[in-house]
Amino acid sequence: MTELKFTDRYQALGIPYPDVDTMCKGQCEGTGWYPESDQEDALWLEAQQKAPTSDGWHFVKCPDCDGTGKAK
């Protein structure tokens, strides 16, 4: 029988859980980066120009916190 192990984005990235009082409230939820697949989004287009992907996904820097994961 296969054992499944579930985790969250913080454990998967090896980063500490953010402080809810100081974390970015944007799409990154305190990580500074988030996955984007909207091919009309300017951040996706910029990432696609730098490093094309065949699966349609890029991790983009959060514009709300400029990649820090902290609220401004």
C-alpha positions as CSV (number, residue, x, y, z in Angstrom):
1,M,0.0,0.0,0.0
2,T,1.3,3.4,-0.9
3,E,1.6,6.0,1.9
4,L,0.6,9.5,1.0
5,K,2.3,12.5,2.7
6,F,0.6,15.8,2.5
7,T,2.4,19.1,2.9
8,D,1.8,22.8,2.4
9,R,3.6,25.4,0.3
10,Y,5.8,26.5,3.2
11,Q,7.1,23.0,4.1
12,A,7.5,22.2,0.4
13,L,9.6,25.4,-0.1
14,G,11.5,24.9,3.2
15,I,10.5,28.3,4.5
16,P,9.1,29.2,7.9
17,Y,5.4,30.0,8.3
18,P,4.8,33.7,7.9
19,D,3.7,36.0,10.7
20,V,0.0,36.8,9.8
21,D,0.5,40.3,11.1
22,T,3.4,41.1,8.8
23,M,3.0,38.8,5.8
24,C,2.0,40.0,2.3
25,K,-1.7,39.9,1.8
26,G,-1.3,39.5,-2.0
27,Q,-1.4,36.4,-4.1
28,C,1.9,35.1,-2.7
29,E,0.5,34.6,0.8
30,G,3.8,35.4,2.4
31,T,6.2,33.5,0.1
32,G,7.1,36.3,-2.3
33,W,6.3,34.3,-5.4
34,Y,3.3,32.5,-6.8
35,P,2.4,30.3,-9.8
36,E,0.8,32.1,-12.8
37,S,-0.7,30.6,-15.9
38,D,-2.6,33.5,-17.2
39,Q,-0.9,34.0,-20.6
40,E,-2.3,37.6,-20.9
41,D,-0.8,38.7,-17.5
42,A,2.2,41.0,-17.9
43,L,4.3,39.1,-15.3
44,W,3.7,35.8,-17.1
45,L,4.6,37.4,-20.4
46,E,7.8,38.8,-18.9
47,A,8.7,35.4,-17.4
48,Q,7.9,33.6,-20.7
49,Q,10.3,35.9,-22.6
50,K,13.1,35.2,-20.1
51,A,12.6,31.5,-19.8
52,P,10.0,29.9,-22.1
53,T,8.0,27.1,-20.6
54,S,6.1,24.4,-22.4
55,D,3.6,23.7,-19.6
56,G,2.2,27.2,-19.4
57,W,3.2,27.9,-15.8
58,H,5.7,30.3,-14.3
59,F,6.5,31.3,-10.7
60,V,6.3,35.1,-10.8
61,K,7.5,37.7,-8.2
62,C,4.7,39.1,-6.2
63,P,4.1,42.8,-7.2
64,D,2.5,43.6,-3.9
65,C,5.6,42.8,-1.8
66,D,8.3,42.8,-4.5
67,G,9.2,39.2,-3.7
68,T,9.9,39.8,0.1
69,G,6.8,38.1,1.4
70,K,6.3,41.0,3.8
71,A,3.4,43.5,3.8
72,K,4.4,47.0,2.8
